[in-house]
Amino acid sequence: MRHTNGRRSVVLIAALLGSLAVQAGFWDDINIFRRIFPRRRVETLMVTGNVAKSRLLAELAQHRTKQPIVLVSPERGGRAELFFMPSVPEAMVFEEAKYAEFVDFLHPARIVILGDAGFVPERFVDAVRGKYPTVVFNSKDWVQNASALGVLLRQRNLARDFAAYAEKLDAAVGGQAVAPGALATPAAPPEPLITPQLMPPLEQPAP
């Protein structure tokens, strides 16, 4: 059932925001980042978990502002796989060990962390706090997080649109979803539902 619900979540988010091709190896060719950000500094870097609702909020904000996202996707053993999502339809995998270096390359004016430690482990916050202005939106109520993010990014209807899409997301998983933070925590992260050209979200934060 978890796999079926996960696939429904993937289909819904892909339909709303467009599928994301996952292509590894871009980190070694730094020129691609220079092509994406040739002359301008990143204003806002959003960091969040590869979890359905947190990712939905980040992608909705990105759709409006064209600002990049780093997704933290937990793996067994406490490790994490990181995905960089610029505003172009290509997601790029990079190693956790290069996270601080990667953020320094982007040199954002500010960093927004979406979610508590269940979505973005504290080590990712600690690595950038003090170097860049860092804002953390970690309410258990994701509509509240969307509202706060909308104010910060000057996107008046972000919370309204997020609430509408989140309702569709809940319906897509059979009405079983509850408020983030109140989700039942599995013994281990769900098995990845990787397909060749789509990076799916998990349905729950890692334990």
N, C-alpha and C positions, 0 to 999 in steps of 0.2 A: 504493500500500500504506500509506503514511503516513497518508493521509486516512481509509482504512478502519479502521486501528488507532485513530486518534484518535476516530472516531465510536464505536467499541466502548468506549473509555475513558470517553467522555462518558455513554453509556448506563449503564455500570456505576456510576459515581459518582452519577448522577442517581437510579438505583434504590436505592442504599444510603442516600443522604442527602437526597434530594428535589431537584427542579429549582429553579434560581434565575432569577427573572425579572430581566433586565437593563433598567433604565430610566434613561435619561440625563436630565440637567437638574435633579436633586434638589439639587445643590450650591447653586443660586441660591435655592432655597426652604429656608432654614436651619431653618424651623419643623419640618420632618420630623425633624431630628436631635433637636430638643427633645422631640418626642413619643416618640422611641425611648429617649432617656436623660433623662427629665424631672427626676429628683431625685437620681440616684445617679451616682457617678463610675465610670468604666470601671476595672475591676480589672486586666485583662490585655488588651492589644492584641496580637494575633498578626499578624506581617507575613511573608509568604512569596511564592514565585513561583507563577504560574498554570501549574504543572507537575503532572502527574498525582499522583505520590506525596506531594509536599509539600502539595499542596492537600488530598489525602485526609486526611493527618494533621491539618491545621488544622481541617477540617470535622468530623472525629471529635471533636476536643477541643471545638469549639464546640457540638456536639450535647450534650455532657455539661455544659458550664460556662456556656453562653449568652453567652460573651465574643465580641467582634467580631474581624473579620479584615480586613486590607488585602491584596489580591492585586496583585502586580506582574506585569504581562503585557508582555513585551518586544516592541518593534516594530523595524522596520528603521531603521538610522541611529543606534542607541544610545538612542533615546527609549523611554519606557515608558507604557503605559496603566494606570491604577490603578482598582481596583474596591473599594468598601467593602461588606463583607458583615456586616450586623448579624445578630442571632439571629432576625430575622423574614425571611420568604422573599422578600426583594427585594435585589438587588445594585445598587449605585449607582456610576456612573462619575464620576470627578473627575480634574482635571488634575494632572499631576506638579508643576507650579508651586505648587499649593495644598497639597502634602503636609504640610509643616511646620505650616502654619496649621490644617490639618484635625486633625492629631495634637494640637495645642494645644487645639483645641475639645473633643476627647474627653477630654483631660487624664488619661491612664491612670496608674494607680499603678505600672505597669511595662509594658515592651514586650518581647516575645519575637520574635526573628528566627529563622525556620526555614529553614536552608540557608545555603550559602556564597554568595560573590559571583555565582556562576552562577545562583542563584535570586533573591537580593535584592542588587542592586548596592550597592557600598559607600556611595554617596552617600546612600542611604536610611537606612543605619545612622548615618552621620556627622551627618545632620540632626537626629537625636533623642538620640544618645548625649551625655551631659553634662547634658541637660535632664530626662531621665527614666531611672530604673533600667532598664538594657537588658541582656538576656540573649541570647546567640547560641548556638544549637545547630546546628553546621555539620559534624557527622560525615558521612562518606560512607555510613555504615551508617544507614539511616533507621529501622530498628527501635531502634537506640541513641538516636537523636533522640527517638523516641516514648517510650522509657523515661525519658529525662531530663525530657521535657515532662510525663509522667505524674507524676513525683515533684514537680515544681514546682507543678503544678495539683492535686495530691493526688487523682489519678485512677489507682487501682492497676492497673486492667486495660487502660489505654490502649494500651500496647505490644503486649499479647496480641491485642487486637482489631485494631489496625493491621496486625500481621503477617498475620492471617487475611484481612483485606480486601485487603491488598497482593498476597497470593497469588492472589486472585481477579482482581485487576486485571492481573497478569502473564498469567494464563490468557486474559483477555479480549483481549489484544493478541497472542495467538498464541504465548505463551511466549518472546517475543523480548526482554522487558525484562531488564535487568541492574541491578546496584547503581547508584544515582545517583552521579554523579561518574565512573563508568566508562563511561557512555553515549557512543556515538559522537556527536560534535558535528557538526551539519549546517553547510553553508556559510552558511545563513541560517535564521532561525527558521521553523518550519513555517507554511504559510498558515493564517490563522484559519479555524475551522470554525463561524463564527457562524450561529446560527439565531435566529429572532425572540425566543424566550423562554429561551434557555439560553446561558450563557457557558461554553464548553468549556475544559478544561485543555489545555495543550501536553503533549507526551509527554516532552520533554527541556528542560533549561535552555538558554537562549540561549548562543551562542558568546561 
